């Protein structure tokens, strides 16, 4: 008796499905290797994510800090007597983790003509996250002369 092509194909599929049913699944070794590969990849991805977050925080600080320091230096230039001995503070609620500190020091420079020039060295330091990041600018301002 001759079978139709459809029946012979069905018989072939039936025979292969029994074979696959007996050998289906993964061995313990295959599962362990797959888990090891996944673990290595996930650890690498998490490490890169942590570095990205850290770099983003540093980038944000070094973008904002110069503007804050120059702003504070402009305040000192407008009223030099207020910063005579330095000072410190923060930048309000919007920039709660940022703080600043100013220090003023008298500097005298002697010229070739045996003349002294008096300056004030003003350092403004902006810090973030309790000194984790720091940015400092320095400016020399002409000190009022004692002669006048």
C-alpha positions in Angstrom: 0.0 0.0 0.0 1.3 3.3 -1.0 1.0 6.3 1.4 0.3 9.8 0.3 3.1 12.3 0.7 1.2 14.0 3.5 1.0 10.8 5.5 4.6 10.0 5.0 5.6 13.5 6.2 3.3 13.1 9.2 4.9 9.7 10.1 8.4 11.3 9.8 7.3 14.2 12.1 5.9 11.8 14.5 9.1 9.8 14.7 11.3 12.9 15.1 9.0 14.4 17.8 9.4 11.3 19.9 13.2 11.6 19.5 13.2 15.2 20.5 10.9 14.6 23.5 13.3 12.1 24.9 16.4 14.5 24.6 14.7 17.8 25.3 16.1 20.3 27.9 19.6 21.4 28.9 22.3 19.7 30.9 23.4 21.2 34.1 26.7 22.1 32.6 25.1 24.1 29.8 22.9 26.0 32.3 26.0 26.8 34.5 28.0 28.1 31.5 25.0 30.3 30.4 24.6 31.7 33.9 28.4 32.4 34.1 28.3 34.3 30.8 25.2 36.3 31.9 26.8 37.1 35.3 30.0 38.4 33.6 28.1 40.6 31.2 25.8 42.0 33.9 28.8 42.9 36.2 30.4 44.7 33.3 27.3 46.6 32.5 26.7 47.6 36.1 30.3 48.8 36.4 30.0 50.9 33.3 26.7 52.3 34.6 28.4 53.3 37.9 31.3 55.0 36.0 28.8 56.9 33.8 26.9 58.2 36.8 30.2 59.3 38.5 31.5 61.0 35.3 28.1 62.7 34.9 28.3 64.1 38.4 31.9 65.3 38.0 31.0 66.9 34.6 28.0 68.7 36.2 30.2 70.0 39.0 33.0 71.3 36.7 30.3 73.0 34.6 28.5 74.7 37.5 31.4 75.5 39.9 33.2 78.0 37.7 30.1 80.0 37.3 29.4 80.0 41.0 33.0 80.9 41.9 33.0 83.8 39.4 29.7 85.0 40.8 31.0 85.0 44.3 34.2 86.7 43.1 32.1 89.4 41.5 30.3 90.0 44.8 33.7 90.4 46.5 34.8 92.9 43.8 31.7 95.0 44.3 32.2 95.2 48.1 35.8 94.4 49.0 35.4 95.4 52.6 32.8 92.7 53.2 35.4 90.0 52.3 38.3 91.6 54.3 38.9 88.4 56.3 37.2 85.9 54.1 34.0 84.1 54.6 32.0 81.1 53.7 28.4 80.0 53.0 26.2 78.1 50.6 24.2 78.8 47.5 20.7 78.3 48.8 18.2 75.5 48.4 18.5 75.1 44.6 22.2 74.2 45.0 22.0 72.7 48.5 25.1 70.5 48.3 27.3 73.4 47.0 29.2 75.6 49.4 31.9 78.3 49.1 34.7 79.6 51.1 36.7 82.8 50.5 40.1 83.6 51.9 41.9 87.0 51.6 45.6 87.5 52.1 47.8 90.6 51.9 50.6 90.4 49.3 53.4 92.9 48.9 55.5 93.0 45.7 58.7 95.0 45.6 59.5 96.6 42.2 62.9 97.5 40.7 62.5 101.1 41.7 62.4 100.1 45.4 58.7 100.7 45.5 56.2 98.4 47.2 52.9 97.5 45.6 50.2 96.1 47.9 47.6 93.6 46.7 45.0 91.4 48.2 45.0 87.8 47.0 41.5 86.5 47.1 40.8 82.7 46.7 37.2 81.5 46.3 36.7 77.8 46.6 33.5 76.1 45.6 33.0 72.6 47.0 30.4 69.9 46.4 29.3 67.0 48.6 31.3 68.0 51.6 34.7 68.5 49.8 34.4 65.5 47.4 34.8 68.0 44.6 36.5 71.4 44.8 37.1 74.2 42.4 39.2 77.3 43.3 39.8 80.6 41.5 42.3 83.2 42.5 42.4 86.9 41.8 44.7 89.7 42.9 43.1 93.0 43.7 44.8 96.3 44.2 44.9 97.0 48.0 44.1 100.6 49.1 47.3 102.4 49.6 48.3 103.8 53.0 49.7 106.9 51.4 46.3 108.5 50.5 
